[in-house]
């Protein structure tokens, strides 16, 4: 009886940890202030190519 309880409890802990880790991994990147949430901008390929052309 105790072994079954510990087994089921362990499965719940592992499943909960897995779900929480996946939730954190998919969280948006940015910051929040009084105006709301602002997503971080990702560099665009055209911007990167333009910066590399300027360096040459």
C-alpha positions, 0 to 999 in steps of 0.5 A: 500500500505504501509502495503504491502511494509512493509510486503514484506520488513520484509519477505526479512529481515527475509529471508536474516537473516536466509540465512546469519545465516545458511551460518555462521553456515556452515563456515569452521573452521580454519585460513588463512595466506599467504600460504592459508586457513588451516582447523582446525583438529578435534580429531579422536576417535583413538587419544582420546582412545590412550590418555585415555589409557595413562592416566590410 
